[in-house]
Amino acid sequence: MSDIPSPINAPRWFDPRARRAGSWAFIFNRLSALGLTFYLGLHLAVLNKLAQGEQAYNNFVMSAQSPFIKIGEVILIAAVVFHGLNGLRLIFHAFGGGLRYQKPLFIFAVAVTVLIAIAFAVHLFGI
């Protein structure tokens, strides 16, 4: 009965000590999906700058050179890569192959995401 969702059990939902790889993958997948959905709205707003004229778009492009925007781009790339790799892990799991390899596949997805995000950041910031 203690596993039934209720407001009384809510603090346990946020306890990271009891999480396994599958739970972390689920949490990160949902967070990356929410982030990508938020980005889609921002992307459409920026594309709206094209309808406002060339000068409005050029002003945005100039402001997009700020470090804040560039860090956001690195986070975006990380979210896209992780969401895609975790989706492949879930497909593998759906066909019966993922339960035994859930933790190694999650670690692989995180590691590849970190490596690609670092490589992108090095390229973007010209380090």
DSSP file with accessible surface (Angstrom, degrees, kcal/mol):
  #  RESIDUE AA STRUCTURE BP1 BP2  ACC     N-H-->O    O-->H-N    N-H-->O    O-->H-N    TCO  KAPPA ALPHA  PHI   PSI    X-CA   Y-CA   Z-CA
    1    1 A M    >         0   0  195      0, 0.0     3,-1.2     0, 0.0     0, 0.0   0.000 360.0 360.0 360.0 -21.5    0.0    0.0    0.0
    2    2 A S  T 3   +     0   0   73      1,-0.2     4,-0.1     7,-0.0     0, 0.0   0.667 360.0  63.1 -74.8 -13.3    2.9    2.4    0.5
    3    3 A D  T 3  S+     0   0  140      2,-0.1    -1,-0.2     0, 0.0     3,-0.0   0.527  75.5 108.2 -86.1  -6.6    3.7    2.5   -3.2
    4    4 A I  S <  S-     0   0   91     -3,-1.2     5,-0.2     1,-0.1     2,-0.1  -0.563  82.0-109.4 -71.6 127.9    0.3    4.0   -4.1
    5    5 A P        +     0   0  101      0, 0.0    -1,-0.1     0, 0.0    -2,-0.1  -0.368  56.2 146.9 -60.5 131.0    0.9    7.7   -5.1
    6    6 A S    >   -     0   0   34     -4,-0.1     3,-0.8    -2,-0.1     4,-0.4  -0.974  61.2-106.3-156.7 158.8   -0.4   10.1   -2.6
    7    7 A P  G >  S+     0   0  115      0, 0.0     3,-0.9     0, 0.0    -1,-0.1   0.812 118.1  62.3 -59.6 -27.3    0.5   13.6   -1.3
    8    8 A I  G 3  S+     0   0  147      1,-0.2     4,-0.2     2,-0.1     0, 0.0   0.874 106.1  44.7 -65.7 -35.6    1.9   11.9    1.9
    9    9 A N  G X> S+     0   0   30     -3,-0.8     3,-1.1     1,-0.2     4,-0.8   0.438  83.9 104.7 -86.5   0.3    4.4   10.0   -0.2
   10   10 A A  H X> S+     0   0   24     -3,-0.9     3,-1.2    -4,-0.4     4,-0.7   0.858  71.5  58.7 -55.3 -42.1    5.4   13.1   -2.3
   11   11 A P  H >4 S+     0   0   97      0, 0.0     3,-1.0     0, 0.0    -1,-0.3   0.870 101.3  57.3 -58.4 -30.6    8.7   13.7   -0.5
   12   12 A R  H X4 S+     0   0  122     -3,-1.1     3,-1.2     1,-0.2    -2,-0.2   0.772  93.6  67.8 -69.9 -24.4    9.9   10.2   -1.5
   13   13 A W  H << S+     0   0  118     -3,-1.2    -1,-0.2    -4,-0.8    -3,-0.1   0.799 105.1  42.6 -63.1 -27.9    9.3   11.1   -5.2
   14   14 A F  T << S+     0   0  169     -3,-1.0    -1,-0.2    -4,-0.7    -2,-0.2   0.276  84.1 113.9-103.2   9.8   12.2   13.5   -5.0
   15   15 A D    X   -     0   0   39     -3,-1.2     3,-0.7     1,-0.2     4,-0.1  -0.731  47.0-167.4 -84.4 110.2   14.5   11.3   -3.0
   16   16 A P  G >  S+     0   0   73      0, 0.0     3,-1.2     0, 0.0    -1,-0.2   0.686  74.7  76.1 -74.5 -13.1   17.5   10.5   -5.3
   17   17 A R  G 3  S+     0   0  209      1,-0.3    -2,-0.0     3,-0.0     0, 0.0   0.818  94.5  47.8 -69.2 -29.4   18.9    7.8   -3.0
   18   18 A A  G <  S+     0   0   83     -3,-0.7     2,-0.3    -6,-0.2    -1,-0.3   0.345  89.0 113.2 -94.4   7.9   16.3    5.2   -4.0
   19   19 A R    <   -     0   0   76     -3,-1.2     2,-0.2    -4,-0.1     0, 0.0  -0.592  46.9-161.9 -86.6 143.4   16.6    5.7   -7.8
   20   20 A R     >  -     0   0  206     -2,-0.3     4,-2.2     1,-0.0     3,-0.4  -0.582  42.2 -88.8-108.8 177.5   17.9    3.2  -10.2
   21   21 A A  H  > S+     0   0   17      1,-0.2     4,-2.7     2,-0.2     5,-0.2   0.884 126.0  54.0 -57.2 -40.7   19.2    3.7  -13.7
   22   22 A G  H  > S+     0   0   17      1,-0.2     4,-2.2     2,-0.2    -1,-0.2   0.887 108.8  48.8 -63.3 -38.1   15.7    3.3  -15.2
   23   23 A S  H  > S+     0   0   45     -3,-0.4     4,-2.6     2,-0.2    -1,-0.2   0.917 112.4  47.5 -67.8 -43.0   14.2    5.9  -13.0
   24   24 A W  H  X S+     0   0   79     -4,-2.2     4,-2.9     2,-0.2     5,-0.3   0.906 111.3  51.4 -64.4 -40.6   17.0    8.4  -13.8
   25   25 A A  H  X S+     0   0    0     -4,-2.7     4,-2.3    -5,-0.2    -1,-0.2   0.918 110.8  48.9 -61.8 -41.1   16.6    7.7  -17.5
   26   26 A F  H  X S+     0   0  112     -4,-2.2     4,-2.3    -5,-0.2    -2,-0.2   0.938 113.3  46.6 -62.9 -46.4   12.9    8.3  -17.2
   27   27 A I  H  X S+     0   0   51     -4,-2.6     4,-2.5     1,-0.2    -2,-0.2   0.946 115.3  44.8 -62.8 -49.0   13.4   11.6  -15.2
   28   28 A F  H  X S+     0   0   80     -4,-2.9     4,-2.7     1,-0.2     5,-0.2   0.859 111.4  54.3 -65.9 -34.5   16.1   12.9  -17.7
   29   29 A N  H  X S+     0   0   12     -4,-2.3     4,-2.2    -5,-0.3    -1,-0.2   0.932 111.0  45.0 -65.1 -43.0   14.0   11.9  -20.7
   30   30 A R  H  X S+     0   0  122     -4,-2.3     4,-2.5     2,-0.2    -2,-0.2   0.910 113.8  49.5 -66.9 -41.2   11.0   13.8  -19.4
   31   31 A L  H  X S+     0   0  101     -4,-2.5     4,-2.5     2,-0.2    -2,-0.2   0.918 111.9  48.0 -64.6 -42.0   13.2   16.9  -18.5
   32   32 A S  H  X S+     0   0   12     -4,-2.7     4,-2.7     2,-0.2    -1,-0.2   0.897 111.0  52.0 -66.6 -35.8   14.8   16.8  -22.0
   33   33 A A  H  X S+     0   0   30     -4,-2.2     4,-2.2    -5,-0.2    -2,-0.2   0.928 110.8  47.2 -65.1 -42.0   11.4   16.5  -23.6
   34   34 A L  H  X S+     0   0  118     -4,-2.5     4,-2.4     2,-0.2    -2,-0.2   0.918 113.0  49.4 -64.3 -41.5   10.1   19.5  -21.7
   35   35 A G  H  X S+     0   0   35     -4,-2.5     4,-2.6     1,-0.2    -2,-0.2   0.908 111.1  48.7 -63.5 -42.1   13.3   21.5  -22.6
   36   36 A L  H  X S+     0   0   40     -4,-2.7     4,-2.1     2,-0.2    -1,-0.2   0.877 110.4  51.4 -67.6 -35.1   12.9   20.6  -26.2
   37   37 A T  H  X S+     0   0   97     -4,-2.2     4,-1.6     2,-0.2    -2,-0.2   0.924 110.8  48.3 -65.4 -43.0    9.3   21.6  -26.2
   38   38 A F  H  X S+     0   0  142     -4,-2.4     4,-2.0     1,-0.2    -2,-0.2   0.926 110.4  52.2 -61.3 -42.7   10.2   25.0  -24.6
   39   39 A Y  H  X S+     0   0   95     -4,-2.6     4,-3.1     1,-0.2    -1,-0.2   0.883 102.6  58.8 -62.1 -38.7   12.9   25.4  -27.2
   40   40 A L  H  X S+     0   0   98     -4,-2.1     4,-2.4     1,-0.2    -1,-0.2   0.924 106.0  48.9 -58.0 -42.1   10.4   24.8  -30.0
   41   41 A G  H  X S+     0   0   42     -4,-1.6     4,-2.0     1,-0.2    -1,-0.2   0.919 112.6  47.4 -62.4 -43.4    8.4   27.8  -28.8
   42   42 A L  H  X S+     0   0   85     -4,-2.0     4,-2.3     2,-0.2    -2,-0.2   0.903 110.1  53.4 -63.4 -40.7   11.5   29.9  -28.7
   43   43 A H  H  X S+     0   0   71     -4,-3.1     4,-2.5     1,-0.2    -2,-0.2   0.919 109.0  48.1 -61.5 -43.3   12.5   28.8  -32.1
   44   44 A L  H  X S+     0   0  101     -4,-2.4     4,-1.5     1,-0.2    -1,-0.2   0.881 109.9  52.9 -66.4 -36.2    9.1   29.8  -33.5
   45   45 A A  H  X S+     0   0   56     -4,-2.0     4,-0.5     2,-0.2    -1,-0.2   0.899 110.1  48.0 -64.5 -39.3    9.3   33.1  -31.8
   46   46 A V  H >X S+     0   0   33     -4,-2.3     3,-1.4     1,-0.2     4,-0.5   0.908 107.9  54.3 -68.5 -40.3   12.8   33.7  -33.4
   47   47 A L  H >X S+     0   0   73     -4,-2.5     3,-1.3     1,-0.3     4,-0.6   0.830  98.0  65.1 -62.7 -27.4   11.4   32.7  -36.8
   48   48 A N  H >X S+     0   0   89     -4,-1.5     4,-0.8     1,-0.3     3,-0.6   0.778  87.0  71.1 -64.0 -24.0    8.7   35.3  -36.3
   49   49 A K  H << S+     0   0   71     -3,-1.4     3,-0.5    -4,-0.5     8,-0.4   0.825  89.4  61.4 -61.4 -30.6   11.6   37.9  -36.4
   50   50 A L  H X< S+     0   0   98     -3,-1.3     3,-1.1    -4,-0.5    -1,-0.2   0.877 100.2  53.1 -62.8 -35.8   11.8   37.1  -40.2
   51   51 A A  H << S+     0   0   85     -4,-0.6    -1,-0.2    -3,-0.6    -2,-0.2   0.738 102.9  59.2 -71.4 -20.3    8.3   38.3  -40.6
   52   52 A Q  T 3< S-     0   0  107     -4,-0.8    -1,-0.2    -3,-0.5     4,-0.2   0.491 120.4 -92.8 -85.4  -7.1    9.2   41.6  -38.9
   53   53 A G    <>  -     0   0   30     -3,-1.1     4,-1.8    -4,-0.4    -1,-0.3  -0.334  37.7 -71.6 117.5 165.9   11.9   42.3  -41.5
   54   54 A E  H  > S+     0   0  155      1,-0.2     4,-2.7     2,-0.2     5,-0.2   0.879 124.4  54.1 -63.3 -40.2   15.6   41.9  -42.1
   55   55 A Q  H  > S+     0   0  126      1,-0.2     4,-2.4     2,-0.2    -1,-0.2   0.907 107.0  50.8 -65.3 -40.8   16.7   44.4  -39.6
   56   56 A A  H  > S+     0   0   24      2,-0.2     4,-1.8    -4,-0.2    -1,-0.2   0.917 113.4  46.0 -63.2 -42.1   14.8   42.7  -36.7
   57   57 A Y  H  X S+     0   0   78     -4,-1.8     4,-2.6    -8,-0.4    -2,-0.2   0.925 111.6  50.9 -67.6 -43.1   16.3   39.4  -37.6
   58   58 A N  H  X S+     0   0   63     -4,-2.7     4,-2.2     1,-0.2    -2,-0.2   0.884 107.9  53.7 -62.6 -36.6   19.8   40.8  -37.9
   59   59 A N  H  X S+     0   0   91     -4,-2.4     4,-1.9     2,-0.2    -1,-0.2   0.904 109.6  48.1 -63.3 -39.9   19.4   42.4  -34.5
   60   60 A F  H  X S+     0   0   59     -4,-1.8     4,-1.8     2,-0.2    -2,-0.2   0.925 108.7  53.1 -65.2 -43.5   18.5   39.1  -33.0
   61   61 A V  H  < S+     0   0   51     -4,-2.6     4,-0.3     1,-0.2    -2,-0.2   0.903 108.4  51.2 -60.4 -37.5   21.4   37.3  -34.7
   62   62 A M  H >< S+     0   0  141     -4,-2.2     3,-1.2     1,-0.2    -1,-0.2   0.914 111.0  47.4 -65.5 -40.8   23.8   39.9  -33.2
   63   63 A S  H >< S+     0   0   67     -4,-1.9     3,-1.4     1,-0.2     6,-0.2   0.759  99.2  69.9 -72.3 -21.7   22.4   39.3  -29.7
   64   64 A A  T 3< S+     0   0   14     -4,-1.8    -1,-0.2     1,-0.3    -2,-0.2   0.557  81.6  75.4 -72.9  -5.6   22.6   35.5  -30.2
   65   65 A Q  T <  S+     0   0  112     -3,-1.2    -1,-0.3    -4,-0.3    -2,-0.1   0.491  71.4 113.6 -83.3   0.5   26.4   35.9  -30.0
   66   66 A S  S <> S-     0   0   43     -3,-1.4     4,-2.1     1,-0.1     3,-0.3  -0.343  78.5-120.8 -72.0 150.6   26.2   36.3  -26.3
   67   67 A P  H  > S+     0   0   88      0, 0.0     4,-2.6     0, 0.0     5,-0.2   0.851 111.8  61.0 -59.2 -32.8   27.7   33.6  -24.0
   68   68 A F  H  > S+     0   0  169      1,-0.2     4,-1.9     2,-0.2     5,-0.1   0.931 107.2  43.4 -60.7 -45.9   24.3   33.1  -22.4
   69   69 A I  H  > S+     0   0   54     -3,-0.3     4,-2.0    -6,-0.2    -1,-0.2   0.907 112.7  53.3 -67.1 -39.6   22.8   32.1  -25.7
   70   70 A K  H  X S+     0   0   43     -4,-2.1     4,-1.9     2,-0.2    -2,-0.2   0.898 107.2  50.6 -65.1 -38.2   25.8   29.9  -26.6
   71   71 A I  H  X S+     0   0   90     -4,-2.6     4,-2.4     1,-0.2    -1,-0.2   0.913 108.5  53.6 -64.6 -39.0   25.5   28.1  -23.3
   72   72 A G  H  X S+     0   0   37     -4,-1.9     4,-2.4    -5,-0.2    -2,-0.2   0.881 106.2  52.8 -61.1 -36.5   21.8   27.5  -24.1
   73   73 A E  H  X S+     0   0   68     -4,-2.0     4,-2.5     2,-0.2    -1,-0.2   0.888 107.6  50.6 -67.0 -38.0   22.8   26.1  -27.5
   74   74 A V  H  X S+     0   0   25     -4,-1.9     4,-2.4     2,-0.2    -2,-0.2   0.926 111.4  48.3 -65.0 -42.6   25.2   23.6  -25.7
   75   75 A I  H  X S+     0   0  111     -4,-2.4     4,-2.6     2,-0.2    -2,-0.2   0.904 110.0  53.3 -63.6 -38.4   22.3   22.6  -23.4
   76   76 A L  H  X S+     0   0   35     -4,-2.4     4,-2.6     2,-0.2    -2,-0.2   0.939 108.8  47.9 -61.5 -46.9   20.1   22.2  -26.4
   77   77 A I  H  X S+     0   0   49     -4,-2.5     4,-2.7     1,-0.2     5,-0.2   0.925 111.9  50.4 -61.2 -42.5   22.5   19.9  -28.2
   78   78 A A  H  X S+     0   0   26     -4,-2.4     4,-2.8     1,-0.2     5,-0.3   0.919 110.9  48.9 -61.8 -41.9   22.9   17.8  -25.0
   79   79 A A  H  X S+     0   0   18     -4,-2.6     4,-2.6     2,-0.2     5,-0.2   0.916 112.6  47.6 -64.9 -42.6   19.1   17.5  -24.6
   80   80 A V  H  X S+     0   0   73     -4,-2.6     4,-2.3     2,-0.2     5,-0.2   0.942 114.8  45.4 -64.4 -46.4   18.7   16.5  -28.3
   81   81 A V  H  X S+     0   0   30     -4,-2.7     4,-2.8    -5,-0.2     5,-0.3   0.947 116.4  44.6 -64.4 -48.1   21.5   13.9  -28.1
   82   82 A F  H  X S+     0   0   14     -4,-2.8     4,-3.1    -5,-0.2     5,-0.3   0.935 113.0  50.8 -63.6 -44.7   20.3   12.4  -24.8
   83   83 A H  H  X S+     0   0   57     -4,-2.6     4,-1.8    -5,-0.3    -1,-0.2   0.905 113.8  45.7 -60.4 -40.7   16.7   12.3  -25.8
   84   84 A G  H  X S+     0   0   41     -4,-2.3     4,-2.0    -5,-0.2    -2,-0.2   0.939 115.3  44.8 -67.6 -47.2   17.6   10.5  -29.0
   85   85 A L  H  X S+     0   0   41     -4,-2.8     4,-2.1     1,-0.2    -2,-0.2   0.894 113.6  50.2 -65.8 -39.6   19.9    8.0  -27.4
   86   86 A N  H  X S+     0   0    1     -4,-3.1     4,-2.4    -5,-0.3    -1,-0.2   0.872 107.3  55.5 -67.3 -32.8   17.5    7.3  -24.6
   87   87 A G  H  X S+     0   0   24     -4,-1.8     4,-2.1    -5,-0.3    -2,-0.2   0.913 107.4  48.8 -63.3 -40.7   14.7    6.8  -27.1
   88   88 A L  H  X S+     0   0  112     -4,-2.0     4,-2.4     2,-0.2    -2,-0.2   0.899 109.6  52.6 -64.8 -38.3   16.9    4.2  -28.8
   89   89 A R  H  X S+     0   0   14     -4,-2.1     4,-2.4     1,-0.2    -2,-0.2   0.918 109.3  49.6 -61.9 -41.0   17.5    2.6  -25.4
   90   90 A L  H  X S+     0   0   70     -4,-2.4     4,-2.5     2,-0.2    -2,-0.2   0.878 108.8  51.5 -68.0 -36.0   13.7    2.5  -24.8
   91   91 A I  H  X S+     0   0   93     -4,-2.1     4,-1.4     2,-0.2    -1,-0.2   0.938 110.6  48.8 -64.0 -44.4   13.1    0.9  -28.2
   92   92 A F  H  <>S+     0   0   93     -4,-2.4     5,-2.1     1,-0.2     6,-0.7   0.917 112.4  49.2 -59.7 -42.5   15.7   -1.8  -27.4
   93   93 A H  H ><5S+     0   0   72     -4,-2.4     3,-1.8     4,-0.3     6,-0.2   0.888 105.5  57.2 -64.2 -39.4   13.9   -2.3  -24.0
   94   94 A A  H 3<5S+     0   0   81     -4,-2.5    -1,-0.2     1,-0.3    -2,-0.2   0.814 103.8  53.5 -64.3 -29.2   10.5   -2.6  -25.7
   95   95 A F  T 3<5S-     0   0  177     -4,-1.4    -1,-0.3    -3,-0.3    -2,-0.2   0.246 125.1-101.7 -91.3  12.9   11.7   -5.5  -27.8
   96   96 A G  T < 5S+     0   0   67     -3,-1.8    -3,-0.2    -5,-0.1    -2,-0.1   0.491  99.9  96.6  89.9   3.4   12.9   -7.3  -24.7
   97   97 A G      < +     0   0   22     -5,-2.1     4,-0.5    -6,-0.2    -4,-0.3   0.565  68.7  66.6-102.1  -5.8   16.6   -6.6  -24.9
   98   98 A G  S    S+     0   0    1     -6,-0.7     4,-0.4    -5,-0.2    -5,-0.2   0.693  76.0  76.7 -94.8 -17.6   16.9   -3.7  -22.6
   99   99 A L  S >  S+     0   0  131     -6,-0.2     3,-0.9     1,-0.2     4,-0.3   0.938 101.3  41.7 -63.5 -44.4   16.1   -4.9  -19.1
  100  100 A R  T 3  S+     0   0  200      1,-0.2    -1,-0.2     2,-0.1     3,-0.2   0.845 124.0  38.6 -69.2 -32.1   19.4   -6.7  -18.5
  101  101 A Y  T 3> S+     0   0  110     -4,-0.5     4,-2.5     1,-0.2     5,-0.3   0.142  80.5 114.2-106.3  19.1   21.4   -3.8  -20.1
  102  102 A Q  H <> S+     0   0   43     -3,-0.9     4,-2.1    -4,-0.4     5,-0.2   0.927  79.2  43.3 -60.1 -48.2   19.4   -0.9  -18.7
  103  103 A K  H  > S+     0   0  137     -4,-0.3     4,-2.7    -3,-0.2     5,-0.2   0.950 115.7  46.5 -67.5 -47.9   22.2    0.5  -16.5
  104  104 A P  H  > S+     0   0   74      0, 0.0     4,-2.5     0, 0.0    -1,-0.2   0.911 113.9  49.4 -61.5 -37.3   25.0    0.2  -19.0
  105  105 A L  H  X S+     0   0   49     -4,-2.5     4,-2.6     2,-0.2    -2,-0.2   0.887 111.1  49.4 -68.4 -36.8   22.9    1.7  -21.8
  106  106 A F  H  X S+     0   0   23     -4,-2.1     4,-2.6    -5,-0.3     5,-0.2   0.940 112.1  47.8 -65.7 -44.8   21.9    4.6  -19.6
  107  107 A I  H  X S+     0   0   93     -4,-2.7     4,-2.9     1,-0.2    -2,-0.2   0.912 112.0  50.9 -62.1 -40.0   25.6    5.2  -18.7
  108  108 A F  H  X S+     0   0  121     -4,-2.5     4,-2.8    -5,-0.2     5,-0.3   0.935 110.0  49.4 -61.8 -45.2   26.5    5.0  -22.4
  109  109 A A  H  X S+     0   0    2     -4,-2.6     4,-2.2     1,-0.2    -2,-0.2   0.920 114.1  45.3 -61.6 -43.4   23.8    7.5  -23.3
  110  110 A V  H  X S+     0   0   52     -4,-2.6     4,-2.7     2,-0.2    -2,-0.2   0.930 113.9  49.2 -66.1 -44.2   24.9    9.9  -20.6
  111  111 A A  H  X S+     0   0   46     -4,-2.9     4,-2.6    -5,-0.2    -2,-0.2   0.930 112.9  45.9 -63.2 -45.3   28.6    9.5  -21.5
  112  112 A V  H  X S+     0   0   34     -4,-2.8     4,-2.7     2,-0.2     5,-0.3   0.913 112.4  52.5 -64.8 -39.1   28.0   10.1  -25.3
  113  113 A T  H  X S+     0   0   14     -4,-2.2     4,-2.6    -5,-0.3    -2,-0.2   0.936 110.8  46.5 -61.0 -46.2   25.8   13.1  -24.5
  114  114 A V  H  X S+     0   0   74     -4,-2.7     4,-2.6     2,-0.2     5,-0.2   0.931 113.4  48.9 -63.4 -44.7   28.6   14.6  -22.3
  115  115 A L  H  X S+     0   0  119     -4,-2.6     4,-2.5     1,-0.2    -2,-0.2   0.927 114.0  45.1 -63.1 -43.7   31.3   14.0  -24.9
  116  116 A I  H  X S+     0   0   70     -4,-2.7     4,-2.7     2,-0.2    -1,-0.2   0.912 113.0  50.8 -67.8 -40.0   29.2   15.4  -27.8
  117  117 A A  H  X S+     0   0   14     -4,-2.6     4,-2.5    -5,-0.3    -2,-0.2   0.915 111.8  47.7 -64.1 -40.2   28.2   18.4  -25.6
  118  118 A I  H  X S+     0   0   94     -4,-2.6     4,-2.7     2,-0.2     5,-0.2   0.937 112.3  49.0 -65.1 -45.2   31.8   19.1  -24.7
  119  119 A A  H  X S+     0   0   61     -4,-2.5     4,-2.2     1,-0.2    -2,-0.2   0.916 113.0  47.7 -61.5 -41.5   32.9   18.8  -28.3
  120  120 A F  H  X S+     0   0   57     -4,-2.7     4,-3.1     2,-0.2    -1,-0.2   0.911 111.4  50.3 -65.5 -41.8   30.2   21.2  -29.4
  121  121 A A  H  X S+     0   0   22     -4,-2.5     4,-2.9     2,-0.2     6,-0.3   0.909 109.7  50.6 -63.9 -41.5   31.1   23.6  -26.7
  122  122 A V  H  X>S+     0   0   64     -4,-2.7     5,-1.4     1,-0.2     4,-0.9   0.931 115.1  43.7 -61.4 -44.2   34.8   23.6  -27.7
  123  123 A H  H  <5S+     0   0  152     -4,-2.2    -2,-0.2    -5,-0.2    -1,-0.2   0.923 116.4  46.7 -65.6 -44.5   33.8   24.2  -31.3
  124  124 A L  H  <5S+     0   0   40     -4,-3.1    -2,-0.2     1,-0.2    -3,-0.2   0.906 120.0  36.8 -67.9 -42.8   31.2   26.9  -30.5
  125  125 A F  H  <5S-     0   0   77     -4,-2.9    -1,-0.2    -5,-0.2    -2,-0.2   0.522 104.0-128.0 -88.9  -6.4   33.4   28.8  -28.0
  126  126 A G  T  <5       0   0   64     -4,-0.9    -3,-0.2    -5,-0.2    -4,-0.1   0.863 360.0 360.0  64.7  36.7   36.6   28.3  -30.1
  127  127 A I      <       0   0  154     -5,-1.4    -1,-0.2    -6,-0.3    -2,-0.0  -0.461 360.0 360.0 -76.3 360.0   38.5   26.9  -27.1
